[in-house]
Each structure stands twice: as C-alpha cells, then as structure tokens.
C-alpha cells in the first residue's frame, strides 16, 4: 500500500462519487488534499471530516478554473474527477447539452492539467503526475451518451499527448477508464433494470464498480510504484473491455 505522507494532491469534482472516494483514501494514506467542487456544502463536509483545503469553483467557467488552480498552488498530483452527463441521442443532441458535457469533462480537465503542469515547471523541477478519469463509454457505444463518449474519448487522446509533451519535464500523465460506477451520476443512466441487467451480464466479474475500486486504481497510478507508467489508459471495468 502506497504512502502519500508529505504529498499534496489536487482533486477536482471532490465533493461526490469517485472524487470524494479519492479524498478519503488518500487522506487515510497521509496526503494533504486540495479539494475543488462547486458545492459549498460538500466542501464544508470535506474540510470538517478530512481536513481538506477547499476551493469553491464552477469548472465550466474557464477563467474561474484557472484561478482555482492558481489558488491551489503547487502540488504533487492532480486527479481530474469532475464530470457530468446529459443523456441525449445523436438525433436529439442540443448545443446546450454538448457544451455542458464537453466543457466540464474535457475542456476543464485540460485547463486544470495545463495549470498544474505550468506550476510544476515554473517551480524549476517539473515532476508530478496527473490522472484523468475517463470511461469505457469512450471505447464502446452506449445509447444516449454521444456527447459523453466524445468527451471521454477526447480526454484519453489528450492524455497521450500530455504524456508525450510533459514527459521531458518528468510529469507522468495517465487515465483510468471505469465501467459503470455506483455514483449519483451513474444511477440516473443505469437504474432501470432494462438498461442495468443487460449491461451487468457483459462484465466477467458480474458487477458494476464501486467508487473505492476506482480510487484505489488512481492511488496506484499517482504512486511511485507506477514510476514508469505514463500515457496509459487503465480500464477499471471488471473485464468488460476484454470480452
């Protein structure tokens, strides 16, 4: 089990789901957490329960995202967990839905990664690591997920570019691609048995993921145990993509 004592980790979307699970796990392992969320109630809870440094920000606002990352300051790792979805088909997709999903899932993640890397490089040493949370939806086609799939596939492509360009500065960049994970967001898309049951049977492990499954995989990628891993997309999917 990796120890993160003395390390600072910035986590976006820290208030709920995978982000919150990362806050809890990494705090238990000694990390200092800088938590970004647009929900002040969630931030207050993270501060009280885990001692996290908290920053309230709507990452859909480009300028606010940059300001938040500058406020967060120098860190050893960035975990881009912030995400959203608007369930629309190709024929029903709206400009508003597209902008909302791509703005949070892709553009905000790129801005946060850019500011993290700039801070590391300007500090003179480089180093550090970034993990982007993507999805198996970037690998398989799911009904009503057109903008979501585009955002996650795009973030995986950007992960590889960042690994290439930032590697010279000692910055590692990877992604995790979870299967359906039991968050509030996933529940909206997969709660109906007609959708849930056919999906579960496609998983060799016969279950969806829990947030702790994803948090532990992220912890591995930001640890020194993964010192030679960069540009990778790690499926955390119970074997879904293997069959």
C-alpha positions in Angstrom: 0.0 0.0 0.0 1.5 3.3 -1.1 2.1 6.0 1.5 1.5 9.7 0.5 2.7 11.4 3.6 4.1 14.8 2.7 2.4 14.8 -0.7 -0.2 17.3 -1.9 -3.0 16.2 -4.2 -5.5 18.4 -6.1 -8.8 16.7 -6.8 -11.5 18.2 -9.0 -15.1 17.0 -8.5 -14.1 16.2 -5.0 -17.5 16.6 -3.4 -19.1 13.4 -4.6 -18.5 10.0 -6.2 -15.0 9.0 -7.3 -13.6 12.4 -6.3 -14.8 12.0 -2.7 -13.6 8.4 -2.5 -10.1 9.7 -3.6 -10.2 12.3 -0.9 -11.0 9.8 1.8 -8.5 7.1 0.6 -5.6 9.5 0.0 -6.2 11.3 3.3 -6.0 7.9 5.1 -2.7 7.3 3.4 -1.2 10.6 4.5 -1.8 13.1 1.7 -2.8 16.7 2.0 -5.8 17.3 -0.2 -6.9 20.4 -2.1 -10.5 19.7 -3.0 -12.3 21.6 -5.8 -16.1 21.5 -6.1 -18.9 23.8 -6.9 -20.9 22.6 -3.9 -20.1 24.6 -0.8 -21.9 22.1 1.4 -19.7 19.3 0.0 -16.6 21.3 0.5 -17.5 22.2 4.1 -18.0 18.5 4.8 -14.7 17.6 3.2 -12.9 20.2 5.3 -14.6 19.0 8.5 -14.2 15.3 8.0 -10.8 15.1 6.2 -9.1 18.4 6.9 -9.0 19.1 3.1 -8.1 22.6 1.8 -11.2 23.5 -0.1 -11.9 25.8 -3.2 -15.3 26.5 -4.5 -15.4 26.8 -8.3 -17.6 26.1 -11.3 -15.2 24.5 -13.7 -17.5 25.3 -16.6 -16.1 28.9 -16.2 -12.7 28.8 -17.9 -11.3 31.8 -16.0 -12.6 30.5 -12.7 -11.0 27.2 -13.3 -7.6 28.8 -14.0 -8.0 31.0 -10.9 -8.9 28.0 -8.8 -5.8 26.0 -9.9 -3.6 29.0 -9.3 -5.1 29.3 -5.8 -4.5 25.6 -5.2 -0.8 26.2 -5.9 2.0 23.7 -6.4 1.0 20.0 -5.9 2.5 16.6 -6.4 -0.5 15.2 -8.2 -3.7 16.2 -10.0 -6.8 14.0 -10.2 -9.3 15.2 -12.7 -12.6 13.7 -11.4 -15.0 16.4 -12.3 -17.6 15.2 -14.7 -21.2 15.5 -15.9 -23.5 13.9 -18.4 -26.6 14.9 -20.4 -28.5 11.9 -21.7 -29.2 12.8 -25.4 -29.2 10.7 -28.5 -27.4 11.7 -31.7 -30.7 13.0 -33.2 -31.8 14.8 -30.0 -28.4 16.3 -29.1 -28.6 20.0 -28.2 -25.9 22.7 -28.3 -26.5 23.3 -24.6 -26.1 19.7 -23.7 -23.0 19.4 -25.8 -21.4 22.5 -24.3 -22.2 21.4 -20.8 -20.7 17.9 -21.1 -17.6 18.8 -23.2 -17.0 21.9 -21.1 -16.7 20.0 -17.9 -15.4 16.6 -19.0 -12.8 17.8 -21.5 -12.1 21.5 -21.5 -12.0 21.9 -17.7 -9.7 18.9 -17.4 -7.3 20.3 -19.9 -7.2 23.7 -18.2 -6.6 22.1 -14.8 -3.8 19.9 -16.2 -2.3 22.8 -18.0 -2.2 25.0 -14.9 -0.8 22.0 -12.8 2.0 21.4 -15.3 2.8 25.1 -15.6 3.1 25.4 -11.8 5.4 22.3 -11.7 7.6 23.6 -14.5 7.8 27.1 -13.2 8.9 25.8 -9.8 12.1 24.7 -11.5 11.8 20.9 -11.0 8.9 19.6 -13.0 7.9 16.2 -11.9 4.5 15.2 -10.5 1.7 13.2 -12.0 -1.8 13.7 -13.5 -4.6 11.1 -13.6 -7.7 11.8 -15.8 -10.9 9.9 -15.2 -12.4 8.8 -18.4 -14.9 6.0 -19.1 -15.5 2.8 -21.0 -18.0 4.9 -22.9 -15.0 6.3 -24.8 -14.4 2.7 -26.1 -17.9 1.3 -26.6 -21.1 2.9 -28.0 -23.9 3.4 -25.4 -27.3 4.8 -26.3 -27.9 8.5 -25.3 -24.2 9.0 -24.5 -23.0 10.8 -27.7 -21.5 13.9 -26.1 -20.3 12.0 -23.0 -18.5 9.4 -25.2 -16.9 12.2 -27.3 -15.7 14.0 -24.1 -14.1 10.8 -22.6 -12.5 9.6 -25.8 -11.2 13.1 -26.4 -9.7 13.2 -22.9 -7.9 9.9 -23.5 -6.4 11.3 -26.7 -5.3 14.4 -24.8 -3.8 12.2 -22.0 -1.5 10.6 -24.6 -0.5 14.0 -26.0 0.2 15.3 -22.5 2.3 12.3 -21.6 4.3 12.9 -24.7 4.8 16.6 -24.2 5.2 16.7 -20.5 7.4 13.6 -20.1 10.5 15.7 -20.8 9.6 17.6 -17.6 9.2 14.4 -15.6 5.5 14.8 -15.4 3.6 11.5 -15.8 0.0 11.6 -17.3 -2.4 8.6 -17.3 -6.1 7.9 -17.3 -8.4 5.4 -15.7 -11.5 4.3 -17.7 -14.1 3.0 -15.3 -17.0 0.9 -16.1 -20.4 1.9 -14.7 -19.5 3.1 -11.2 -22.1 3.5 -8.5 -22.3 7.3 -8.2 -25.3 9.6 -8.4 -24.5 10.3 -12.0 -24.4 6.7 -13.0 -27.6 5.9 -11.2 -29.5 8.3 -13.5 -28.3 6.4 -16.5 -28.4 2.8 -15.3 -31.1 2.5 -12.6 -33.7 0.9 -14.8 -33.5 -2.9 -14.9 -34.0 -2.9 -18.7 -30.7 -1.0 -19.0 -28.9 -2.3 -16.0 -29.3 -6.1 -16.4 -28.0 -6.5 -20.0 -25.0 -4.4 -19.0 -24.1 -6.3 -15.9 -24.0 -9.6 -17.8 -21.3 -8.2 -20.1 -19.0 -8.0 -17.1 -17.0 -11.1 -16.4 -16.9 -10.1 -12.7 -20.7 -9.8 -12.7 -20.9 -6.4 -11.1 -20.5 -2.7 -11.6 -17.7 -0.9 -9.9 -17.8 0.9 -6.6 -16.1 4.3 -6.1 -13.4 2.7 -3.9 -12.4 0.4 -6.8 -11.6 3.4 -8.9 -9.9 5.4 -6.1 -7.5 2.6 -5.3 -6.6 2.3 -9.0 -5.9 6.1 -9.1 -3.8 5.8 -6.0 -1.7 3.2 -7.7 -1.1 5.5 -10.8 0.0 8.5 -8.7 2.3 6.4 -6.5 6.0 5.7 -7.0 5.0 2.1 -7.8 3.9 3.4 -11.2 7.0 5.5 -11.8 7.5 4.1 -15.4 3.8 4.3 -16.3 2.8 7.2 -18.5 0.4 7.7 -21.4 -1.6 4.7 -20.3 -5.4 4.3 -20.1 -6.2 1.7 -17.4 -9.6 0.1 -17.7 -11.1 -0.4 -14.3 -14.0 -2.4 -15.7 -14.2 -6.0 -14.3 -13.1 -7.3 -17.6 -15.8 -5.6 -19.7 -13.4 -4.4 -22.5 -11.7 -7.8 -22.6 -14.7 -9.7 -24.0 
